[in-house]
Amino acid sequence: MHPVQFTAEPSSNDVVEVPGLPSPASGADRAPLIFDVIIAGCGPTGAMLAAELRLHDVRVLVLEKETEPVSFVRIVGLHIRSLELMAMRGLLERILEHGRRRPAGGFFAAITKPAPEGLDSAHAYLLGIPQPVIVHLLEEHAIELGAQVRRGCAVAGLEQDDEGVTVELADGERVRSRYLVGCDGGRSTVRKLLGVGFPGEPSRNETLMGEMEVGVPQEEIAAKVTEIGETEKRFSLRPFGAGAYQVIVPVAGVSGRAAPPTLEDFKHQLRIIAGTDFGVHSPRWLSRFGDATRLAERYRVGRVLLAGDAAHIHPPIGGQGLNLGVQDAFNLGWKLAAQIRGWAPDTLLDTYQAERHPVAEDVLDNTRAQMELLSTEPGPQAVRRLLTELMDFDAVNRYLIEKITAIGIRYDFGAGPDLLGRRLRDIEVKQGHLYGLLHRGRGLLLDRTERLTVGGWSDRVDYLADPTAVLDVPCVLLRPDGHVAWIGDDQQDLDDHLSRWFGKPAN
């Protein structure tokens, strides 16, 4: 992936002025520096980031503007890479109890092809799970690790200086930390306060989504859905359990309303698309989403960073949004912690944008492509038929699945074997499974030669000598996010890469 320009860490003498904000307060007027990191937003991205920081004893405050978690139940999918990350932190078994496994296929533009055989993962499936449940589990995990979460606290302003960031809340309270991370969604207040550009395309079409009961037999619904599905791929009406159906119905154009739609909106649109409203009634929740596609120009301004939907938004086709945000948090967490703990190399924190911005660009592009393939126009339909044929080739199907599930990501760490920069699957080692050794969020040297050492980096990098490890290379150095940072068998070369990623040795 190509490099991205980024802003360097402010030096101890720099004062960062943000356009449109007051000048930083003098030392006498500043709130006390109680926290290391304030996170705006306690969705999946914010909660995951808080937990990752707490693994390194970083003092974390999470501010969530909503007083209560969302009450409606929307099913989201955890893709392969996100499932691997949960396993790396010992969370997967807890999460699996609340989800339903489904085959890892049929994601790209809803083209119904099975997953290719032999995907390179021990977790080659999709996990469907209610969004409130995954949010609760990740928040619970962060709190168990010591993060503080305050609800009903909306960010209204921010100031940053050479020592930290002062956050002003809607009620006038001021709290201060060394860094601030905006994980506060597509309408991010933090991003707007920073004045960071959010270029892209506005919504052109909306989709209504909800859960409700129906008044006609299942056989009639199934026949109609099959008929409509020949051309309208955005339409869905399927049983959801306990007598309810999940209804997804497209709308031409946008309403301009931010409020949830009404049941009458659903009935009206169903009659347009299907010629019947199916007797829908007793809604449990109703929502709408658009197909806006935008990417923040910068992920960092001084001591303030962006992650998740605050940094990128796109249509939900392929189910990548939540996964992309959680993976942002995993990439950022250990790097920000290293900065705060004092051992980060000078450019480590800048690699967050350098690595994740191109990943988001790729997701935005593939969702743009998928949305075109859902069009009912003759041209896109012809391309869809062609791609459907091409996906019968294993290499094509595999490439698209690896793209959607994020196991095909390779960060640019320079020249080297293909494994360099990629994540390593959960291989078997003499102590069980590799991911079981990564629960603490530290680096790991897996040494099949039994000749190397992590030396003065042992306070932040673990060591496992295992000549039996199922690996085709002599040794690998893993970052805390599971990506391969080095491959080889030479101690001096290893030391150079330990310095690159984990700073100066302690002794």
Buried (B, 14 or more C-beta within 10 A) or exposed (E): BEEBEBEEBBEEEEEBBBEEBEEBBEEEEBBEBEBBBBBBBBBBBBBBBBBBBBBBEBBBBBBBBEEEBEEBBBBBBBBBBBBBBBBBBBBBEEBBEEBEEEEBBBBBBBBEBEBBEEBBBBBBBBBBBBBBBBBBBBBBBBBEBBBBBBEEBBBBBBBBBBBBBBBBBEEEEBBBBBBBBBBBBBEBBBBBBBEBEBEBEEBEBBBBBBBBBBEEEEEEBEEBBEEBBEEBBBBBBEEBEEEBBBBBBBBEEBBEEEEBBEBEBBBBBBEEBBEBBBEBEEBBBBBBBBBBBBBBEBBBBBBBBBBBBBBBBBBBBBBBBBBBBBBBBBBBBBBBBBBBBEBBBEEBBBBBBBBBBBBBBBBBEBBBBBBBBBBEEEEBBEBBEEBBEEBEEEEBBBBBBBBBBBBBBBBBBEEEEEBBBBBBBBBBBEEEEBBEBBEEBBBBBBBBEEEBBBBBBBEBBBBBBBEEBEBEBBBBBBBBBBBBBBBBBEBEEBBEBBBBBBBEBEE
